[in-house]
Amino acid sequence: MEIQIKKIAPSNILTILPLMVEYTKGKVHEDILKERFLEMVTQNYECIGMYYEDELIGMAGLWFMTRHYSGKSVEPDHVYIANNYRRKGLGKRFFDWIHNYAKEKGCKTSELNTYVQNYPSHKFYYNEGYEIYGYHFYKTL
């Protein structure tokens, strides 16, 4: 299986919208996603795509920041691989690429959030060497 992983140019960010609609299960309207991603690419955000031939089959947003407790860090966000391509070792391959890329950019740590009920992701992230350090709290303002 010929897989490519590469950074998506900010000018092409909207190519991820079909996968994002699938990822959010339609809970966030496509127009809102479009608006938010166009803003996100102006911040410390990059998007990585996984391609099979020319088809986008996976994506991950990467937020870069410096944290007082861990130094320069990357936070993978909205990591998603299309259903037909799961359980083929692509998640591990994706994270190997992400971790190497982050190291090249000077990152010393990686941290992420995952939903409490998303048990398959917990197992995956444990296997990738992540540990639970706390809780993520959310409040609508």
C-alpha atoms as one frame of an Amber mdcrd trajectory, in Angstrom:
protein
   0.000   0.000   0.000   1.634   3.250  -1.183   1.014   5.769   1.602   2.331
   9.312   1.726   2.290  11.597   4.744   2.858  15.286   4.213   1.997  18.742
   5.442  -1.115  20.298   3.908  -0.449  23.852   2.753  -2.629  26.451   4.503
  -4.032  27.394   1.080  -5.308  23.792   0.742  -6.713  23.392   4.259 -10.299
  23.085   3.045  -9.433  19.760   1.371  -9.841  18.159   4.803 -13.509  19.208
   5.155 -15.038  15.912   3.918 -12.980  13.960   6.486 -13.753  16.534   9.201
 -17.496  16.175   8.579 -17.045  12.400   8.919 -14.888  12.878  12.036 -17.410
  15.173  13.736 -20.300  12.926  12.638 -22.022  16.035  11.285 -22.254  17.668
  14.732 -20.414  20.743  13.462 -21.801  22.262  10.266 -19.392  22.343   7.336
 -19.659  26.146   7.055 -18.523  26.520  10.668 -15.659  24.067  10.116 -14.587
  26.060   7.055 -14.582  29.331   9.008 -12.668  27.828  11.931  -9.998  26.106
   9.844  -9.368  29.248   7.811  -8.702  31.009  11.123  -6.672  28.131  12.606
  -4.107  28.172   9.773  -3.235  31.749  10.785  -2.217  30.528  14.264   0.426
  28.018  15.507  -1.404  25.238  13.686  -0.350  22.898  10.902  -2.329  20.104
   9.296  -0.814  16.821   8.174  -2.454  14.579   5.603  -2.123  10.871   4.973
  -2.727   9.922   1.348  -3.310   6.656  -0.450  -2.383   7.451  -4.024  -3.991
  10.929  -4.308  -6.854  10.290  -1.875  -6.779  11.943   1.551  -7.427   9.062
   3.958  -6.184  10.555   7.221  -5.455  13.851   8.893  -4.053  15.309  12.064
  -3.856  18.877  13.202  -0.714  19.882  15.060  -0.620  22.759  17.526   2.841
  24.030  18.459   3.472  25.883  21.721   5.909  26.305  24.571   4.613  25.197
  27.941   6.105  26.198  31.280   6.233  22.602  32.533   7.492  20.800  29.439
   9.116  23.261  27.030   8.385  23.255  23.308   5.518  20.869  22.646   3.254
  19.561  19.909  -0.397  18.753  20.481  -1.939  16.434  17.886  -5.605  17.298
  17.393  -8.488  15.810  15.400  -6.439  12.741  14.464  -8.509  10.663  12.092
  -8.031   7.828   9.627 -10.954   6.841   7.386 -12.718   3.635   8.462 -11.634
   1.591   5.429  -7.958   2.172   6.281  -7.980   1.352   9.988  -6.286  -1.644
  11.596  -3.528  -1.674   8.991  -0.780  -0.137  11.128  -1.326   3.314   9.651
  -2.019   5.000  13.000   1.404   3.967  14.301   3.013   5.056  11.052   1.187
   8.409  11.274   2.360   9.027  14.839   5.935   7.996  14.054   5.892  10.652
  11.309   4.299  13.248  13.630   6.790  12.611  16.438   9.779  12.795  14.081
   8.449  15.984  12.499   7.893  17.559  15.925  11.435  16.638  17.011  12.792
  18.288  13.844  10.920  21.446  14.888  12.559  21.317  18.329   9.697  19.830
  20.331  10.580  17.938  23.491   7.088  16.640  24.322   3.746  15.726  22.819
   0.406  15.804  24.571  -3.135  15.370  23.386  -6.766  15.103  24.387  -9.122
  12.240  23.700 -12.743  11.769  24.638 -13.393   9.819  27.843 -15.565   7.194
  26.113 -13.194   6.689  23.162 -11.636   3.511  24.591  -9.942   2.351  21.370
  -7.996   5.622  21.235  -6.895   5.216  24.863  -5.350   1.832  24.090  -3.681
   3.221  20.970  -2.182   6.210  22.799  -0.961   4.020  25.681   0.773   1.824
  23.098   2.368   4.956  21.629   3.854   5.818  25.045   1.380   8.476  26.180
   0.390   8.645  29.852  -2.656  10.206  31.482  -1.594  13.335  33.371  -4.904
  14.989  34.141  -8.372  15.935  33.025  -9.414  18.267  30.242 -12.178  20.638
  31.347 -14.479  22.469  28.946 -16.877  25.361  29.472 -18.994  27.159  26.902
 -18.779  30.926  27.364
